[in-house]
Amino acid sequence: MYDLIEKKKEGRILTEEEIRWMIDGYVRGEIPDYQMSAMMMAICFQGLNEKETLDLTLSMRDSGDCLDLSEIPGKKADKHSTGGVGDKTSLVLAPVIASLGIPMAKMSGRGLGHTGGTIDKLECFPGFTTGLNEEKFMENIKNIGIAIAGQTANLAPADKKLYALRDVTATVNQMSLIAGSIMSKKLAAGSDIIVLDVKTGSGAFMKRLEDAKKLAETMVSIGTMAGKKTAAVITDMDQPLGNAVGNSIEVIEAIEALSGKGPADFMQVVSALGSKILMLAERAADEAEAEDMICRCIKSGAAKKKFAEFVEAQGGDASYVWDTDQFKKAEYKIEVLSEKEGFIQKIDAASIGRACMALGGGRERKDSAIDLSVGIYLCKKRGDFVKKKEPLAVIYASDRERGEEEKERVRNAYTIGAVCPDESGTIKAVIDGIGMNNANSFYI
């Protein structure tokens, strides 16, 4: 390991054998944290080329179990988001795609930060469980076309161990390491199609569009070289997605979207990701046909019915899909009024996310408990006109004092001006694997 650290420190290329030996030894506990920390820092300074990035990803994938979905007919799809504020996309995308005959097999995590993850949101349904064994996971995909489960302990265990190390050694923010972490889990989950929602903006991990593009290109390259049909959609996170930020209120908004009443920016993301899946599965010839299929699927009620089937199949009370008034509501409803008149220029997504977390809607630590009932509903979005003393947002709080404390943060997240801003669009770029080669000449 000393020799490999020295090699990477000098900027030389690690071979596939060397990378596999290193990852296997680290997972088995034969390579100590201090040496792997040195290697991670060397990678941060020197980078990995395309081939090294692929080899690292596949070594992490192969460090534990890999799901075999081959007994399920047809192309199976998976989706990953790099995370944002108000991101409830999987709750709509999965039933839409399953209704159109493409199985969605998804491993999800709990949220750390602004709000809960997909699993936390689904647990708003009483009785819902994501603790599926492999047999039940496969059965649900076969029977209803959807399964969303928590990541098993032995799915890419090298990534879990490496991420914990990177988190405390200032080596998280390196493009190859980020891409390898995400893609090792996606490849281990076994789907044929992987579509990535890469967020960019104030509420995203990647603040700059050029960084988001680089990450997207790296992940698509990995997926393509690993034999998966892979694409990425870069989406805006300079304001929260949709109007609801929280857990139960995001689930309600997702159900409204499945009823044909989703916010425009949210439905643009669902449509862009869904269209990519349909085209990669060769079910639609182009975007126009794919978007029409998605629209008709929602309008017919098939997607909402599929969502109810999915909730019931995983032990949840599906009556909540048809009657959202049953979801638990926070005790206090606090309006945030505008102090002036004008057009909404921007909404700082990160500030809204931090306010939601302060209300109890997110986790500061992995062991933090989440209050599923709290959240923030945005009455105004970018480009909207607001009058003085008109509501900008509504805070749902379980603790009145805490809710009142967050009013100023939510109000200050809004920038109001005299001129209506140009609409920059929710979809920033689309990247797929067509034309990507297997050369290992560029550095990431």
N, C-alpha and C positions, 0 to 999 in steps of 0.2 A: 504493500500500500504506500509506503514511503516513496518508492520509485514512481508510482503512478501520480502521486501528488506533485512530485518534482517535474514529471513529464508535462502535466497540464499547466503547472506554474510557468513553464517555459513556452507555453503556447503550442505544444505539439498535439497531434491527434491521437486520441485513445481508440484502440481497436475494439471490435465487438466482444472478443474474448475477454479483454481487460475489463470492460464495463460490466459484463455479466459476472465475472469473478468478484468484482467489487460489490455489486448489489447483493449477490448471494451471500457473500461473507458478512455483509452488514446486517442482513436480515437474520442470519444465524447467530449473530453476536460475536463473531470472530474479529470483526473490525470495530475498534472503539469509536465512540462519538467524536473524540478530539481529532482523529484522523479524517473522519468523514466531514467534519466541520471545515477542516483545512481544504479538502477537495471542493466542497461547495463554494468556498470563497475563491479558490483558484478558477472555478468555472465562471463565477461572477465577473472576474477580471479578464479572463481570456476567452470566454464564450465556448459554445459547442457548435460544430458545423451540422449540416442537415443530417448526415449519416450518424454522427454521434448522438444527436437528439433522438433519432428514431431508435437506435440501439438502447439508449437509456430508458426510453418509454417502454419498449418491448420487454426489457429486463424487469422493469417494475410490474408490468402486466403479468409476467410469468412467475412472479414471486409468490403467488398464491393461486386461488381457484380462478378458473375461467368458465363462464357459463356456456353451455352448448345448446343453442336454440335451433339446431338443424332439424329436429323432429317437428317443428312448427312450420306448416306450409307457408310459402311466399316469403317476400322480403320483410324483415323486421326492422323497425326504426327506433332510434333513441334521440333524445334532445338534451342539450346542456346549455345552461345560461351561466355567464360569469358573475351574475348577481347584480341586483340593482334595487331601487326603491319602488315599491308597488308592483313588483314583478310576480304576477300570478299566471303567467302564460301557459305553463304545463297543464293547468286545470281546464283550460279550454282546448288547447292544441291536441292533447292526448285523445279525448273523446271524439273530436272532429276527425282525426286521422284514422282512428279505429273504426268509426262509422263508415269510412270510405274504403274499408277492407284491408288496411295495412296495420298489422299488430304493433303496438307500442309497448316495449319492454324497458322499463326505466328504473334505475337505482338512484335514489335521491338521498340527500342529507338533511340534517336539521340546520337551521339558520344560525349564523354567528354574526351579530351586528344589528343592522337596522330593524329587521323584522324576522319572523320565523322563516324556515325554508318550506319547501313543498310539503314535506312530511308534517311539520307543525300545522300548516294550514289545513291539511286533510284531517288532522285530529280534532278540528272544530266539529266534525260529525261524531256524535256520541257512538262509541263502540268501534270506531274505525281503527284498524291496525295495519301497520306497514311491516310488522315482524313476520313476514312470510318465509316459510322454508322453501327450498328449491322446487319441491313437488307442487306446492300450492301456487307458487309463482308461475310455473309452466302451465298448470291447469287453468289459471285465470286468463293467461294470454291465449290459450287455445279456445276457451269457451266464450270470452267476451272481447278479446282483442286488446285488453289493457291490463298491465300489472305495474304498480309503483311500490317498490319495497325499499326499506332502509338498507344501506350498504352493509354487507356482511363483513365480519371481522377479518375474514381471510381473502377478501377481494383486494388485490394489489396492496398487501401489507407493507411492502417496501415504501410505497408512497406515504402511507400514514406515519411510518417511522421517520422518514426523511423530512416530511413537512413539519413535524414537531421539532426536529433539530433546526431546520431553516428558520422557523418562527422565532427562535431565541438567539440566532446568530447573525441576524441582519442579512440573510441570503434568500429571502422570499422573492424579491422583485428582480428576477432574471428570466428572460423570455423563454429560453429552452426548458428551464426548471418548472416554470408555470405551465407551459404547454405539455410537458411530460407528465406532470401531476394530474392534469385533467384527462388527458388522452389515455393514460394507463388504465384508469378506471373505466372509461367508456369502451375501450377495446376488450377489457376483461368481461364486460357485461354482455358481449356476444352478438349485438345487433349488426345487421348488414349495412344499414344507413345511419350515419351520424350527422345531425344538423346542430350547429353551434350558434347560440345567440351571444355575441360579444358586445358588451355594453361599453359606451364611451361617453365621457362627460363628468360633471361635478359629482354625481352620485355613483360613479363606477370606479372599479379598481384601476382601469386604464382611463386616465383623464384626457389624454390627447388622442385624436383620431389616428394619427400616424402610428402610435403605439398599439392601438386596438387592431389596426390593419396588420401590423407585423405579427401580433399574437395570433390573429385569425389565419394568416397565411401559414404560420408555423404549424398550427394544429391541423389545418386542412392537408398540408403536406404529409404530416405524420399519418393521418387516417388513410390518405390515398396510397401511400407506400406500404401501409399495412394491409392493403386489399379491401378497404371499406369505401363505400361511396360516401364522400364527406363534403360538406359545404358549410360556410359560415355566413351569417347575416350580421352586419354591424349596425347596432341600433342606438338611438339617442337616449342618454340618461342625464341630460342637462336639466330635465325636469322629471318628476316621478311619472311612472307609466300608469296611465289611467287616472282615476280620481281617488281611489281608495288606497290607503297605506295603513297596514295593520295585519291582522290575521283573519278573523271572522268577517270583517267588512270587505277584505279582498276576495274571500270565498263568495260572498254575496254578489260582488261585482262580476266575478267569473260566471256565476249562474245567470246573471242578467245578460252577460255577453252570449251565453249559450241560448238565451231566449231572443237574441237578435237586437239587444239594446246595449251593446258594449261601447265604451268610449272610442272615438275614432283612432287615436294614437295606439291604443291597446290592440284594436282589431287589425291595424296595419301590421303590427309585429306578428300576430297570430297568422295572418294571411301570408306574409313573406316567408315565415318558417314552414308553414304548411305547404305552400306552393313548392318549395325546394324539395320537401320530402316526396310529394306526389310526382315531381319530375324525375327525381333520382330513382324512384320505384317504377318508373315508366308507366305511370297511370295517367299522366297528363303530358301533352306535347309541349306546352308552353305555359307561361305565367297566367295568361288570360283564361285558358281552360281550367287551370288549377284553382284560380281565385273563384271562378264560377262554380266549380264543384264544392268548394268550402262554403260559399254563400248559400247554395241550395241545401247543403247538409244542415246548416244552422236553421235556415228558414223552415225546413220541413219538421224540425223538432227531433230529428234522429240523433243529433249530437248530445242534446240535453238528456234524452232517454238513455243513451249510452253511458253518460256520466252517472246517472242514477243506478244503472246496473253495476257499474264499477264500484261505486260507494258501497252498495249492498254486498257485492262479492267479497269485499275486504272487511266485512263486519259492521259497517257504518249504518246509521239510520238514514235511509234514502228519502224519507218523507221530508227532510230538510231541503232537498233539491226542489221540491214542489211548493214548499212553504218556508221561505227564508226568514219569516218573522220569528221562527223558533230559535234561531241562533242567539246565543247569550249576548246581551247588550251591556256595555259599560254603564255605570250608574249615572255619570254626569256628562252632559252635552254642553260644550262651551263654544260659543261662536267667536271667531277671530275677525273683527271688522276692519275694513280698510280705513286708513286715516286720510286718504286723498283719492281724487278721481283720476282716471286715466286707463291706459292699456297695460296689461301684464306683459312686461318685457322678458322676464325670465323668473324661474322659481328654482332656488338652490336645492337640488334634490338631496344633497348630503345633509343640509340643515333640517329638512323635513324628516329624513331618516333618523337623525340623532334625537329629534323631538319624540318620535314614535318609540325609540328605544328607552328614552327617559320616562315615558309613560308606563313602561313595562312590556311593550310589544316586541322587544328584541332582546338579544343576549349580549352582555358585556363579557361573560366567560362561558365556556362550554357547559358548565353545570348550573347556569342561571335558569330560573323558572320563568316561563313566559305567561303573560296575561293575554289570552286569546281574544278578549272582548274589547281591548282598547285600540285606538287608532286615530287617524286623521283623514278626514274627507275633504278633498280640495274642490271648493265650489267654483273656483276660477282657475283656468289654465293659460298658458302662454298665448297671447293674441286676443284674449277676452277683454272686454271693457268692464271696468268696475266703477261704481259710484262711491262717493264718500259715505262711510258707515254701512256699506253693503258688505255681506259676509265674503271673505276670501276663502275661509276654510272653517270646518267644524272639528273640534277636538272631542274625542270620546275617551273619558278618563274614569278610572275606578277610584281615584283619589282626587277630590276637587282641588286641593291646594297644589298638587303636582300639575294638574291640568292648567290651572291659572298661571303657574310658573312658566309653562311652555308656550303661552300665547304670544309673548314677545318674540321668541325664536321663530315661530311659524310666521308671524307678520313680517319679520325682517328677512325671511327667505324670499319674499316677493319683491321684485323690482318693478315699479310702476312708472310709466312715462307718457308723454303726450302723443307719441306716434305709435301706430300699430306696427309691431316688428315683422320683418319678413319671415315667412314660414320656412324654416330650414329643413323640415321633413324629419320623420321618425326613422326612416331607413337610410343609413349613411352609405352603405356599400354591401355588395354581395360577392363572396369569394367561393369558388368551387375548385375541384381538383382537376378540371379539364386543362390539359396542356402542362400540368406540373410534371417535371421530370425527376429522375432519381439521382441527379448529380449531387455531389457532396461538397460543392465548391464555395457556397456562400455561408457566411457566419451570421449567427442570430444574436 
